[in-house]
Amino acid sequence: MNQKKSLVAGIVLTGLLSAGLVMGQEVQRPGPPAPCPHPVTITINAGSAAPAPDLTQFPAGSNVAGSVWNQTAINKHFGHTFHFPAPGRECCIMTSATLRVTIKALQGGRKGSPTSANDSISILSGGVSVLQQSPWLNGVATGATTTLSFNIPASVLATGQFSLYAEDDTAVVSATLVLTGCCLK
């Protein structure tokens, strides 16, 4: 009988100790994010100098060599590579970016026609499209303009560069890249 009482007491004691250990652990929840001690913003206005496509960043056959801002001829692809090194401070990282691109339809047409209406604008990283917009899905009139916005993914920002590509019947009038980052020092 003593053994039975000892066994029951041992089981009860083990259960109580286990419950005490579980109850004694504090659940930790993340608090609000700490503000960046030294925020930075960099704006790159492309369009004042000739486009500079890094040809290794574009798929074969994209024909972006000789790109021109605000092109006037149809059947000319456009490419430009943005390079953005980290700010000249210590311990910096770019955390977000928005690219605003103003484009113009060079050849009007109805939906699905082989004109500006079937063109798309892409963001490329390492030669691969990571973002794409087709601005003229319902057709477009010659000379129509619009501004597109792209939120550049953090994985692309980590590379320090990406490329803008426009298909052949749409002119890229201008592009503005606004980068936001954080420096610890």
Secondary structure, DSSP 8 states (H G I E B T S, - for coil): -HHHHHHHHHHHHHHHHHHHHHHHS------S----SEEEEEEEEETSS-----GGGS-TT---TT--TT--SSS--EEEEEE----SSSSEEEEEEEEEEEEEESS-B-TTSSSGGG--EEEEETTEEEEEE-TTTT-B-TT-EEEEEEE--HHHHTTTEEEEEE-TTEEEEEEEEEEEEEE--
